[in-house]
Amino acid sequence: MDIFGIDAIARRLAESVPPGLRTVQKDLENNFRAVLRASLSKLDLVSREEFDTQTRVLQRTRERLAELEARLQALESAAPPGQR
């Protein structure tokens, strides 16, 4: 699976080559693809799936924190004045 659309980008780059160089279009497309993959592999990127998973984990953590803060506030409010 091509998560970055590398094949489409390489194809568009190769298609943008002047008509006189179209005879080497397939070679250029393969070279563009290789350069893009090599460049992107050096970046510290995560997949969309991993990003979405971490977003859901963060949302659940925020919800839990809000619940705990509300419970703490209720306990502090219910405590006798000398124990706060």
Rosetta silent file (secondary structure, phi, psi, omega in degrees, C-alpha in Angstrom):
SEQUENCE: MDIFGIDAIARRLAESVPPGLRTVQKDLENNFRAVLRASLSKLDLVSREEFDTQTRVLQRTRERLAELEARLQALESAAPPGQR
SCORE:     score description
SCORE:     0.000 S_00000001
   1 L     0.000  137.314 -177.054    0.000    0.000    0.000 S_00000001
   2 L  -101.454   88.626 -172.913    1.280    3.413   -0.953 S_00000001
   3 L   -70.631  -19.780 -177.888    0.318    5.555    2.057 S_00000001
   4 L  -100.291   -2.486 -176.450    1.986    8.696    0.730 S_00000001
   5 L    70.750   28.738 -176.276    0.640    8.534   -2.842 S_00000001
   6 H   -59.224  -41.583 -178.591    4.210    8.144   -4.070 S_00000001
   7 H   -61.870  -43.367  179.862    3.129    6.328   -7.225 S_00000001
   8 H   -66.056  -41.276  179.167    0.702    9.099   -8.174 S_00000001
   9 H   -64.335  -46.184  179.489    3.255   11.814   -7.444 S_00000001
  10 H   -61.103  -40.889  179.062    5.946   10.028   -9.445 S_00000001
  11 H   -63.181  -44.391  179.173    3.517    9.556  -12.343 S_00000001
  12 H   -64.646  -39.490  177.746    2.562   13.266  -12.318 S_00000001
  13 H   -63.299  -44.087 -179.693    6.216   14.296  -12.231 S_00000001
  14 H   -64.676  -37.059  178.726    7.016   12.005  -15.142 S_00000001
  15 H   -69.253  -21.944 -179.674    4.026   13.333  -17.112 S_00000001
  16 L   -82.831   -3.256  178.611    5.272   16.887  -16.610 S_00000001
  17 L   -68.765  139.587  178.901    8.472   16.069  -18.504 S_00000001
  18 L   -54.557  148.469 -176.399    8.683   17.830  -21.883 S_00000001
  19 H   -54.465  -31.651 -179.771    7.436   15.725  -24.829 S_00000001
  20 H   -64.839  -22.858 -179.171   10.944   15.343  -26.244 S_00000001
  21 H  -102.132    7.041 -176.797   11.965   13.381  -23.174 S_00000001
  22 H   -63.272  -20.684  179.966    8.853   11.193  -23.031 S_00000001
  23 H   -65.675  -24.024  178.260   10.791    8.240  -24.379 S_00000001
  24 H  -104.282   17.242 -175.407   12.488    7.985  -21.007 S_00000001
  25 H   -57.595  -44.962 -177.540    9.262    8.667  -19.102 S_00000001
  26 H   -64.581  -40.506  177.067    9.030    5.207  -17.503 S_00000001
  27 H   -63.873  -42.367  178.694   12.638    5.391  -16.310 S_00000001
  28 H   -62.957  -43.642  179.707   12.044    8.881  -14.923 S_00000001
  29 H   -59.662  -43.342  178.415    8.878    7.733  -13.181 S_00000001
  30 H   -64.845  -40.960  178.481   10.777    4.857  -11.540 S_00000001
  31 H   -66.515  -43.187  176.972   13.590    7.198  -10.515 S_00000001
  32 H   -58.348  -45.328 -179.456   11.143    9.767   -9.123 S_00000001
  33 H   -59.980  -44.947 -179.197    9.428    7.005   -7.149 S_00000001
  34 H   -64.422  -42.968  179.426   12.732    5.762   -5.711 S_00000001
  35 H   -65.044  -43.551  179.163   13.856    9.272   -4.716 S_00000001
  36 H   -62.513  -46.306  179.661   10.511   10.059   -3.097 S_00000001
  37 H   -61.397  -43.704 -179.898   10.461    6.788   -1.139 S_00000001
  38 H   -63.398  -42.768 -179.088   14.039    7.270    0.035 S_00000001
  39 H   -66.756  -44.518 -178.733   13.371   10.859    1.095 S_00000001
  40 H   -69.532  -30.824 -179.415   10.129   10.077    2.889 S_00000001
  41 H   -68.586  -21.698  179.021   11.602    7.058    4.664 S_00000001
  42 L   -79.761  -17.028 -179.378   14.147    9.363    6.335 S_00000001
  43 L   -80.185  151.748  178.890   11.388   11.477    7.879 S_00000001
  44 L   -88.868   79.371 -175.460   10.005   10.677   11.304 S_00000001
  45 L  -112.733  155.696  173.629    6.444    9.999   10.171 S_00000001
  46 L  -118.073  157.850  178.351    3.645    7.826   11.488 S_00000001
  47 L   -72.893  160.876  178.152    0.907    6.145    9.524 S_00000001
  48 H   -61.405  -38.299  179.575   -2.578    7.629    9.486 S_00000001
  49 H   -61.240  -46.158  179.221   -3.802    4.557   11.363 S_00000001
  50 H   -65.045  -39.954  178.245   -1.275    5.090   14.175 S_00000001
  51 H   -61.313  -47.042 -179.997   -2.108    8.801   14.304 S_00000001
  52 H   -63.312  -39.137  177.759   -5.841    8.053   14.574 S_00000001
  53 H   -62.088  -46.784 -179.623   -5.189    5.443   17.283 S_00000001
  54 H   -66.500  -32.939  176.186   -3.138    7.885   19.339 S_00000001
  55 H   -63.514  -42.826  178.233   -5.799   10.575   18.858 S_00000001
  56 H   -65.389  -41.366  178.121   -8.433    8.221   20.305 S_00000001
  57 H   -61.590  -44.694  179.352   -6.154    7.319   23.243 S_00000001
  58 H   -62.802  -41.241  179.006   -5.560   11.010   23.944 S_00000001
  59 H   -62.270  -44.629  177.960   -9.299   11.736   23.799 S_00000001
  60 H   -63.869  -38.149  178.777  -10.049    8.938   26.300 S_00000001
  61 H   -64.175  -43.415  178.436   -7.255   10.207   28.560 S_00000001
  62 H   -62.577  -42.057  178.749   -8.663   13.738   28.466 S_00000001
  63 H   -62.854  -43.416  179.735  -12.151   12.445   29.274 S_00000001
  64 H   -64.389  -41.151  177.769  -10.812   10.405   32.200 S_00000001
  65 H   -61.457  -42.339  178.420   -8.848   13.402   33.484 S_00000001
  66 H   -62.663  -40.716  177.652  -11.977   15.551   33.359 S_00000001
  67 H   -62.480  -45.980 -178.979  -13.886   12.887   35.316 S_00000001
  68 H   -65.405  -38.720  177.400  -11.158   12.674   37.960 S_00000001
  69 H   -63.954  -39.551  178.307  -10.963   16.460   38.275 S_00000001
  70 H   -65.483  -42.280  177.850  -14.734   16.600   38.791 S_00000001
  71 H   -63.318  -42.561  178.932  -14.562   13.868   41.459 S_00000001
  72 H   -61.975  -43.635  178.626  -11.704   15.663   43.207 S_00000001
  73 H   -61.088  -41.761  179.432  -13.644   18.928   43.158 S_00000001
  74 H   -65.387  -41.571  178.727  -16.695   17.161   44.633 S_00000001
  75 H   -65.609  -41.700  179.100  -14.602   15.546   47.375 S_00000001
  76 H   -65.526  -37.412  178.622  -12.924   18.845   48.229 S_00000001
  77 H   -67.901  -33.409 -177.052  -16.304   20.576   48.358 S_00000001
  78 H   -83.843  -15.836 -177.710  -17.737   17.896   50.664 S_00000001
  79 L   -70.885  144.480  176.839  -14.781   17.908   53.063 S_00000001
  80 L   -59.028  151.291 -174.817  -15.226   19.741   56.366 S_00000001
  81 H   -53.519  -35.016 -177.257  -13.648   23.245   56.329 S_00000001
  82 H   -77.258  -11.088 -175.889  -10.685   22.234   58.516 S_00000001
  83 H  -106.953   10.748 -179.145   -9.674   19.323   56.246 S_00000001
  84 L   -87.053    0.000    0.000   -9.331   21.193   52.946 S_00000001
